Amino acid sequence: MCTDRWFPLRHPGRSSTLLLMASMLAMSAAAAPTVTFRPEPICGGQPGTEFEASIWVDGSGDSLGCFHLLMTYDRSRLTLVSAREGDLFGSHQPSFFLWEYPGIDTTAFTDCLLGNRTYVLGPGELVKLTFRVLECPPQSQQTLDLVTRRLNPPPEDFAFFADIDRELIPGVTYVDGSAWLCDACAGGIPDLTPRMRGDLEVSPNPATNQLGIWWILPPDQRQGRLQVLAANGRIVFEQDLVQDRGSLLWDLRDTSGDPVVSGVYFALMRSGGHNVSRKILRVR
C-alpha cells in the first residue's frame, strides 16, 4: 500500500530532484494496465468438482485506487461458488470489496482502497474465483470473458480502473481466459487429438458460444479442407487445413461475420478421397 506523503527536505539544493522523484512514484502512470486470468488456460474436472482461478493486473506502473470488473461465462456449464478479494488490494490499506450479479449475463467485482489518495502498484491478484463444474461433454472448452460493458442495459455499467485521485485510467486492456473442463490439462492444453488417422472431433456439442474443432488427416494426405454447412447445404464456415493434425476455435459466426442461428449443422473434412463429417447442434 502506498500513500501520498510529503516530507521536509534538509538539502534545499536537491529539493527539486526529490520532489520530482516523489511525484513520479506517487503517480507513475506510464501505461494503462492489462487484466488477465491466471492460470491460463484454467483446468477444471468432472461435473460436481470445483477449481480456482484468479484475475490479475500486470505491472504497468499505474497507481491503482479502485477497480470495477465485469465477467461473463456459460452458466449452464459453470457456477461461481465464491469470489474473494485478491492479495494486491486485500493485504494493504483497508478496502471495500463487493461481488454481485447485476444482470443474468454478468458478474461484477468492485474493490476500492479506503483513505485519502491511497493506491497500490501492480503486478498482483485482483480477485480470487472458485467455480463448480455443472455440466460438460468430454474435455470441453469454456471462455471466461472480461467485458467493458454489460451485455444487458443499463449501458453506463462499465468496467474501469481509477488512479490515486480516483480519476478513470484510459486504455485498459482486458484479456479473456480459457477453462478446460472434464479433464486435467496436460502441458497447458489437454490432448484432444482424434483417436485415429483421418478423424474429426467437435466440442462442446451442443455449442452455445464457440466450438472447438480437432482434425487429423489420413496418412497419405498433407492438406485438406474443413467446411461447416447448414442443414440446407449452405457453407457457413470454411478453412484450409495445411497441417496433418491441428485444432481451431470457431466463434459460431458465418462467412459474413453474423452469428449463425440455432439449428443443426455439419462439420465436413475433405482430404483427397477421404471425407469425415460430424453433426453439430447450435443452441442460443
N, C-alpha and C positions, 0 to 999 in steps of 0.2 A: 504494500500500500504506500502511496506517495501523497504528500500534501504540499500545497504551495506555500512555502515559508520563506521569509527574508531574514537574514542575519546581519548584524553590524559588521562592517569591514574595517579591519585595523590598518590596511595599507591602501591609502587613497590612490596611489599610482596604479594599483591593479584593479580598482573598483569596476571599471568598465568591462574588463575581461571576465571578472567573476559574475557580474550581473548578466552578461550575455550567456555565460555557461548555465547559470541558474535558470534563465528564461528558456533556453533550449531544452534543458532537462524537464522542465515543467510542462512545456507544450509539446515538443517532439512529435510533430505531425508531418513527417516526411512522406508518408504514403498511406493510402487507405488500407484497412485491414482486409484479410481474406479469411473466410469462415469455411471450415471443412468438418467432416466426420472422421473419427478415429475409433477403432482401426478402420482401414479402408482396403479391401472390402470387409464387411462385418459378417461373421459366421453365426448362423442360428442352428437349431436342432430340429427334432421331430415335434409335431403338434403337442402342446402342453408344456414344453420346455421354455426356459427363459434365457435371454442373452443380454449383454450390456454393450452400450456404445456411448460415445461422448461427442459433443460439439465443441470444436476448438477454434481459437483465433490465432493467427500467426504473429510473428514478432515484427510487425510493420513499423513500430515506433510511435504509433498514435497514443495519446493519453486517453484512456477509456474510463468514462464515468458511469455510463448506463448502456444497456442494450435491450432491444426488443426483437425477438426472432420468431418466425413463422415456419412451421414444418407440416408437410402432408405426407401420407403414406397410405397403403391399401389396408383399410381397417377390417376387411374381410379375411385377411391373412395374419395381421398382427394387431396386438393391443398394447398400448403404452401403460405398463403397470405403475411406473413411478418416474418422476423427474426430480433431480436434486441439483442444488447449486454446485457449480464446478469449483475447483480449487483456486482459480485465478481471482474471483471475487470473494469466495467464501472464506478464504484463510487470511483476510486482511481486515480493513475497517468494517464496522457493522454495515450490513446491506439489507436490501429488501428484495426478496426473490418470490416469484409467483409463476405458476404454470396453470393453464386453463384451456378449455375448448370454446373459443369464441364463435365457432361455426362447425357444422358437421364435417367440413373438409379440412379443418385447420387445428393444429395445436400451437399455442403461443407461449413463449417464455419471456419473462421480464425480470431484469436484475438492475439494481441501481445502488451505488455506494451512498451511504448517508454521511452527512457532513459537508461543510463548505469547501469547494474546489478540491475534492478528493479524486484520485484516479489510480489506475493500475496500468502496467505495460505488459504487452504480450511478449512471447507466446504463452498460451495457457488454456486450461479447460474452462469452458463457459457453463456447460450443462452436462450432468450425468444422466443417462437414459437406461431404463430397464424395459425390455419388450418381452411379450409372451407370444409364441407361435400358436396361431389358432388353426390354420389350415394351410396345406401346401402340397402340390404334386411333387414327386421326387425331384430334389435339387432345383428348386425354383429360385428365380432372382426377383427381389423386390427393390424398389427405389425409395430412398428417404429424400424427399425434396425440401430444400430450403428455398422459400419463395419470398419475393419482395412485397407482394400484396396478397391478401386473402383472395381465394377463388370466388367467394361469395361476397356481396356488399356487406358493410359499407366500405367503399374503396379507400377511405382515409386510414384504415387499419393497415399499416405497412411496417416492414422491418426497418430498423435503424440502429445506429451506434451514435452515442453522444460523447463529447470530449470533456475535459476538465471544467469547462464553462457551461456544460450541458447544451452545447451547440451541436447540431447534427453534423456527422462526418460524411462527406460525399464520397461516392465511388467505391463503396464496399462491395467485394466480390463474394458471392455465395456459391459453393461447390456442393452438388448433390452427392449422396452416398449410396452404395450398393450393399444390400443384405442378401446373403445366400442362405437359403433355408433347407432344412431336412437332411443336411449332411455337413460334415466338417470341411473347412477349406483346406485343401492340400496345395501348399505353395501360393496361398492367396486366393486362387480361384479353383473351385472343385473341377475334377476331370469329368466333363460332360461329353467326351468324345463318343460318338455312336459305337455300338459294340462290334460291328463287323464292317468290313470294307464295302463301300457303296451304300451307305446308310444315311439317314436323315432323322433328326430329332427336333422337337419344338417344346418349349416350356416357358411360362405356365400355360396350361390349356384346360379350361377357358382362359383367355387373355383379357385383361381389363385396361392396362396402361401401356404395356410393352410386351414384346415377345422375343425370347432368345431362340436362335436357330443354330443348330450344330450340324456339320456335314463331314463326311469322309468319302472321297471319290473311289471308284473301282481301281484295282491295282494297275491297270494299263492306261489310266487317264491322269492327266495333269491339269486339266481345266474343265469347267462346266458352267452351267447357267442355273441360277435359282430364280424362280418366279413364285409369287403368291397370287392366286386367282380367286375372284369372287365366284359364287355359285353359278352365275350366268356365263362364266368363262372370261370375264374382263380381267386384264392384268392390273393389279393394284400396286404391286411392288416387284422389282426385279434387280438382280445384281449378278455380274460375272464372278465366278469362282476361279481364282487364279492360283490357289494353293490346293494341295491334295486333301487337306483337312483344315478345319477352322470353325469359327463361330462369328455371329454378328447379332446385334440387337436392333430389332425393328420397332419403331415407335408407333406402329399401327396407323400410319398415315399413307395415303396413296401417292401416286406419282405427281399429283398437283399440290401436295402438302396438306391436304384435308384429312381429318380423322376418318377412318373407314367406319361404316355403320355396323350395328350389331348384326350378327348372322354367321353363316358357315363359309369358310374359306379353305383353300387347299394350297399347301406349300409343295412345290414341284421342283425336284432337282434333276436336270438333264445333263448327262455326260456320255458322249458317244452314243451308243445304242442303249445305255442303261438309264432308266427312269425310276425315281422313287418319289412317292407323294405321301403327305401327311395331312389329315383333316384338322382344321383349326376352328375353334368356336370363339368368336369375338362377342363379349358382353360389355355393357356400359352401366 
